[in-house]
Amino acid sequence: MRTVKTHIASVDASPSVNHGVIVVVTGNLTVSDMSQVDDGSVKPLTYTTTFSLQPIPELKGGFFIHSQIFRAVG
């Protein structure tokens, strides 16, 4: 079984229409048993994800992910 560890390097957020929020996150993913380099260490995958959070009208303070783009670079 593979283990995935996430390291968040940065988070940026900006208000959006209809009281929503656009969020951009960058960081690294380390996946066990994958992308091992010659010395046996695991090379992390760089990733970025951008998503739109929109409020849930019936739930005060609640949000849902309206759309998301995720990219991992090997």
C-alpha positions, 0 to 999 in steps of 0.5 A: 500500500502506498502512503502519500504525504503532503507538504503545503508550501503556499496558500493564496486566497482571494474573494470571488463573486457571490461571497465565494473564495478562489484558493491556490495551493502549491506544495510537494507530494511524497508517495512511498514506492514511487519516484525513487532516485539512485540513493533510495530516497523518494523524489517529491512531486510538485503540485498546484491546485486551484479551487473555487469555494462557494457558500452553502446557502442553508449552512451558515459558514459552510462552503463547498468546492464548486470547481477544482484544477489539480496538477502534479509535475513529476 
